[in-house]
Amino acid sequence: MPELLMNSEQATTHVVRLLEEIGIPYILVGAISSNAYGVARATNDADIVAAFDSAGLAELVRRLGPEFRLDRQMQIETITGSVRNVLTFLPTSFDIELFRLNTDEHHQQRFARRRRQWISELQRDAWIPTAEDVVIQKLRWARRKDLDDVQNVIAVSGHRFDWNYINEWTTRHGTSELLNEIRASIPDMEFLDERD
């Protein structure tokens, strides 16, 4: 049973711990992953991509207990066709979106390249995408908050990027021009130019 009076971050930590106990591979995406590489921002939910089936999801929900409610209605994320379920932590109405790992080629690559890192919001190590994969995926979504995250991640961590990898995927996704616009908006980006 989860502890009484958990906050939203602790609820997310509880879900991550149970995924690991059950043996369901996962990565934290969304704001939590971009916060790890860029400028931290608040978020109203947590996003997790996991390689689970219906039985794994049922086991997770069983272990979470009554403070969590699963919306059984599956939703589709339109950019990549990912199926998701929304898990709500009832005491704070905080949503944890569970995306099923699908056959999208970049999703498979992003999952294979994941790394374990200390996540300050959760006060524990967890699996997240690489910084490059955070940028690639957020460019695909291209919502204002995602583009702000891309700018922040590049400004903070871009000097360590594998730019050839990013350029390959943004070319394939048709997001190269958007990436170049964001890079041009960041002061002192000359040192990030892979042509230098």
Secondary structure by P-SEA (a helix, b strand, c coil): cccccccaaaaaaaaaaaaaaabbbbbbccaaaaaaccbbbbbcbbbbbbbccaaaaaaaaaaaccccccccccccccccbbbbbbbbcccccbbbbbbcccccaaaaaaaaabbbbbbccccbbbbbccaaaaaaaaaaaccaaaaaaaaaaaaccccccaaaaaaaaaaaacaaaaaaaaaaaccccccccccc
